[in-house]
C-alpha cells in the first residue's frame, strides 16, 4: 500500500492539478472500487510466451487501473510486470515496485553520473529509501533528509550523510549538491536552488511529472536486489481484512519504507 492508494481513497490531491486529478480519479469517490497499484504473486493463467503458469511475478498496474488489493488481477504481459527476484518473499517483492520505479523514473530524467552528490529529501519513505539505495548503487554520494528517528535506517541504506529536518535546514549547511530529489513533495524548487551547484538539478514527486512504470525498471530493481544493493524496507504488514487500519497508518505520513497488504487466496 502506498500514498497513491490513500490519496485516491481520500481524493487528497492538492494544488493546480486538483480539478483534473479529481476528474480522473473520481470526483466524490474513487472511480475504481478496488484500490492497489502494486502486486506480487503467482501466475494462474497465461496467454503469452513471456510467462508460464506458476511463475512468481511482481509489478504495477498502469495509469489508474488499480485493482491489486484483491485475490486475483489481470495484467498485460508487456506492461510493468516481471519475474520477481528468486530469493525474495512475496512481501519483499511487493515492497520494491512503487518506491523503486518512482525513484528510477525521476533519477533517470537527470542522468546522474558516478561521483555526483545527491540529496534525498524525505529519505525514509517508500520513494526515499529506494532513492537512497539506487543513488548509492549508481555511485552517487548520498545525503538523506528525514526525522532524526530514521537516521540509522537512512545511513544503513547507503547514505554517507544525514540531516534531521526537524532541527536543521539542508540549505544552511554550506554544502551544495548536483541533484536534489524531493521524494515527498514537501520542499520547493526556490528553496532547493539555495543548495544546488551551478547547473544542478531539482526533481520532485510533487510537480507536474507523473512517474511511469516499466518492465525495464522492474528488471533493474530485480538485479540490484539479487546483488544485495537494494533491500526491501517494510514497516508493517496487514492482512486484507485490516485494509482500513493500513490506510489509517499510511495517512499519518510517518511510515518507514513500505506498508504491505498480505492477501491469501
C-alpha positions in Angstrom: 0.0 0.0 0.0 1.3 3.5 -0.8 0.3 7.1 -0.9 -1.3 6.7 -4.3 -3.9 4.4 -2.7 -4.6 6.7 0.2 -4.8 9.8 -1.9 -7.1 8.1 -4.3 -9.4 6.9 -1.5 -9.5 10.3 0.1 -9.2 12.3 -3.1 -6.3 14.0 -1.4 -4.8 15.9 -4.4 -3.7 19.5 -3.8 -2.5 22.4 -6.0 -3.3 23.3 -9.6 -3.7 19.6 -10.6 -6.5 19.0 -8.1 -9.5 19.6 -10.5 -8.0 17.5 -13.3 -6.9 14.7 -11.0 -10.3 14.5 -9.3 -11.9 14.1 -12.7 -9.5 11.3 -13.4 -9.7 9.6 -10.0 -13.3 10.3 -9.2 -15.0 13.5 -8.0 -16.8 12.3 -4.9 -15.5 8.8 -4.6 -12.8 6.7 -6.3 -13.8 5.6 -9.8 -12.1 2.2 -9.1 -13.8 0.3 -6.2 -10.7 -1.8 -5.7 -7.6 0.1 -5.0 -4.0 -1.1 -5.1 -1.3 -0.3 -7.7 1.4 -2.8 -6.8 1.3 -6.6 -6.8 3.4 -9.7 -6.2 2.0 -13.2 -6.7 1.9 -16.4 -8.8 0.7 -16.6 -12.4 -2.5 -18.7 -12.5 -3.3 -18.3 -16.2 -1.1 -17.1 -19.0 -1.9 -16.3 -22.7 1.6 -15.3 -23.7 5.0 -16.7 -24.2 6.6 -14.3 -21.7 5.3 -16.1 -18.6 4.2 -19.5 -17.6 1.7 -20.8 -15.0 3.4 -20.9 -11.7 5.9 -18.0 -12.4 6.3 -15.7 -9.4 5.9 -12.2 -10.7 5.7 -8.6 -9.4 4.8 -5.3 -10.9 2.4 -2.3 -11.1 -0.9 -1.7 -12.8 -0.8 1.1 -15.3 -2.4 4.6 -15.0 -5.5 4.5 -12.9 -6.3 0.8 -13.3 -5.6 -0.1 -9.7 -7.2 -3.4 -8.6 -4.3 -5.0 -6.8 -6.0 -5.3 -3.4 -7.7 -8.5 -4.4 -7.0 -12.2 -4.7 -6.7 -12.1 -8.5 -5.8 -9.5 -11.0 -5.3 -9.5 -14.8 -2.4 -7.5 -16.3 -0.9 -7.1 -19.7 2.2 -9.3 -20.3 4.0 -6.4 -22.0 3.2 -4.0 -19.2 5.1 -3.3 -15.9 5.3 -6.9 -14.8 8.4 -9.1 -14.5 9.6 -12.2 -12.7 10.4 -11.3 -9.1 13.8 -11.8 -7.5 14.2 -15.5 -6.8 15.3 -15.0 -3.3 12.6 -12.6 -2.4 9.4 -13.3 -0.5 6.1 -12.0 -1.9 6.1 -9.4 0.8 9.6 -8.2 -0.1 8.8 -8.2 -3.8 5.7 -6.2 -3.3 7.7 -3.6 -1.4 10.0 -2.8 -4.4 7.9 -1.5 -7.3 6.3 1.7 -6.1 9.2 3.4 -4.5 11.7 1.8 -6.8 10.1 2.7 -10.1 9.3 6.2 -8.9 12.8 6.8 -7.8 14.2 5.4 -11.1 11.8 7.5 -13.2 12.9 10.8 -11.7 16.6 10.0 -11.3 16.7 8.8 -15.0 15.4 12.2 -16.0 18.7 13.9 -14.8 21.0 11.1 -16.0 23.2 11.0 -12.8 26.9 10.1 -13.0 29.1 8.3 -10.6 30.7 10.6 -8.1 28.0 13.2 -8.2 26.2 14.3 -5.0 22.6 13.6 -4.4 20.4 14.9 -1.6 17.2 12.9 -1.0 14.5 15.0 0.9 12.2 12.6 2.6 14.7 9.7 2.7 12.7 7.4 5.0 9.5 6.7 2.9 9.0 4.2 0.1 10.4 6.5 -2.6 13.1 8.0 -0.4 14.5 4.7 0.8 14.6 3.4 -2.8 16.3 6.6 -4.0 19.0 6.4 -1.3 19.8 2.8 -2.3 19.6 3.4 -6.0 21.8 6.5 -5.7 24.3 4.5 -3.8 24.2 1.7 -6.4 24.8 4.3 -9.2 27.9 5.5 -7.4 26.5 8.8 -6.1 27.4 10.3 -2.7 24.0 10.4 -1.0 22.8 12.7 1.8 19.4 11.8 3.3 17.0 14.2 4.9 14.4 12.8 7.3 13.5 13.0 11.0 16.2 12.0 13.5 14.4 8.8 14.4 15.3 7.5 10.9 19.0 8.4 10.8 20.2 4.8 11.5 18.0 3.4 8.7 19.0 6.0 6.1 22.7 5.6 6.8 22.4 1.8 6.7 20.8 2.0 3.3 23.9 3.8 1.8 23.7 7.5 2.7 27.0 9.0 3.7 25.5 12.0 5.4 22.2 12.6 7.2 20.3 15.8 8.0 17.4 15.9 10.6 14.9 18.3 9.1 13.2 18.8 12.5 16.3 20.5 13.9 18.3 21.6 10.8 17.9 23.1 7.4 19.7 21.5 4.4 20.1 24.9 2.7 22.1 26.2 5.7 24.8 23.6 5.8 27.1 25.3 3.5 27.0 22.3 1.1 25.9 22.2 -2.5 24.6 19.2 -4.4 24.5 18.1 -8.0 21.0 16.7 -7.6 18.2 17.4 -5.0 15.4 14.9 -5.2 12.3 15.8 -3.2 10.8 12.3 -2.6 7.8 13.5 -0.7 6.8 16.8 -2.5 7.4 18.9 0.6 10.3 21.2 -0.4 10.3 23.8 -3.2 12.4 24.5 -6.3 13.1 28.0 -5.0 14.5 26.6 -1.7 16.4 23.8 -3.4 18.2 26.3 -5.6 19.9 27.6 -2.4 21.7 24.3 -2.1 22.3 23.3 -5.7 25.6 23.5 -7.5 25.6 25.7 -10.7 23.8 23.6 -13.3 22.5 21.3 -10.7 19.1 19.5 -11.0 16.0 19.6 -8.8 13.5 16.8 -9.2 10.3 16.3 -7.2 7.4 13.9 -7.0 5.2 16.9 -6.2 5.4 18.5 -9.7 3.6 18.0 -12.9 5.6 14.9 -14.0 3.9 11.6 -13.2 6.1 8.6 -12.8 5.6 5.8 -15.4 6.4 2.2 -14.5 8.1 -0.1 -17.0 9.2 -3.7 -17.3 12.8 -2.5 -17.7 12.7 -0.7 -14.4 11.5 -3.8 -12.7 14.3 -5.8 -14.2 16.8 -3.3 -12.9 15.3 -3.4 -9.4 15.4 -7.2 -9.5 19.1 -7.2 -10.4 20.0 -4.8 -7.6 18.0 -6.8 -5.1 19.8 -10.0 -6.2 23.2 -8.2 -5.9 22.4 -7.1 -2.4 22.3 -3.4 -3.5 18.6 -2.9 -2.9 16.8 -4.0 0.2 13.1 -4.4 0.9 12.1 -1.9 3.5 8.9 -3.0 5.2 7.4 -1.0 8.0 4.2 -3.0 8.7 2.3 -5.9 7.1 -1.5 -6.1 7.4 -4.0 -8.8 6.3 -6.6 -7.8 3.7 -9.4 -7.6 6.3 -7.4 -4.9 8.1 -7.1 -2.7 5.0 -8.8 0.3 6.8 -6.2 0.1 9.6 -3.4 0.0 7.0 -4.9 3.1 5.3 -5.1 4.9 8.6 -1.5 4.2 9.4 -0.2 5.4 5.9 -2.4 8.5 6.3 -0.3 9.5 9.3 2.6 10.2 6.9 5.3 8.7 9.1 5.8 5.2 7.7 9.3 3.9 7.2 9.6 2.4 3.7 6.6 0.4 2.8 3.3 -1.0 4.2 2.2 -4.4 2.8 -1.2 -5.9 2.4 -1.0 -9.7 2.6 -3.7 -11.5 0.7 -4.5 -15.2 1.0 -6.4 -16.7 -1.9 
